[in-house]
């Protein structure tokens, strides 16, 4: 089993996307369920409560 460091993987993925000219628009969250919106808000609140920025930018 290979261990993957997420930060390294994300950087490599960004480089590949840039090389290919792939730009993905941000998800506007228009079709998100109320449950998913609540979950994203709770995750955001927990990160901020411990003094960290959320690991993602969500629109909820």
C-alpha positions, 0 to 999 in steps of 0.5 A: 500500500502506498502512502499519499501525502495529500498536500503533495498530491494536491500540488501535483494535481494543480500542476497537471491541471495547469499544464492541460489548461483545465479550469473547473468553475467553483461549485455554486452549491445551488443543488446542495441538500439542506443536510449537506449545507448543515454538514458543511457549516458544522465543519466550517464552525469546528475549524474556526473554533480551533483557530484554523481556516476551513480546508475548503471554500464552500458555498452554503 
